[in-house]
C-alpha cells in the first residue's frame, strides 16, 4: 500500500493545505497529515488545536489520517513504515527550502522520497503567516481558510488581539 505523509505546522490550515490534502488523497492509498512542531516558529494554535481543525477537514476522506509528532520527520516516517513525503509548493522560495529539506531527509534516510505538488494557482499566495497577519489587522480571511474552521481561527485571533491590547 502506498502511504504518504503530508507534514507541516498548519498554523492554521489554509485552503492551499486543503487543496494538497484533497489531491494527495486521490494519488495515495493513505495520507497521514502530520502536525510537526517547528522550533523556528511561534504558533498561534497548540498542536492539539491544529490536529482537531485538520480532523474537521479530513473527516470526509476515508484514506486520510491526522496525527502529530515531535521530532525528526525521518523518525516519524520510520515509525509509520512510510517512505513517501508530500510537500506543497507555492513559489520558487518554497521550492528552494523544500528541496533542501528533501535532500537532508534523503541523506538521513535513503528510503525517503519527497513528492512535490504545486498548489492550485488560486492559493499560490496564501500562507498561514499571511492569514494570521490579515486576521490580526481585521482583514477578511474567509476565502483563504476552510469554512469549517473559519470561526475557530477568528475566535483565536480575537483572543490574542485582546490579550495583547491589555498589555
Secondary structure by P-SEA (a helix, b strand, c coil): cbbbbbccccccccaaaaaaaaaaaacccbbbbcccccccccccccaaaaaaaaaaaaccccccccccccccaaaaaaaacccbbbbbbccaaaaaaaaaaaaaaaaacccbbbbbbbcccccccccaaaaaaaaaaccccccccccccaaaaaaaaaaaaaaaaac
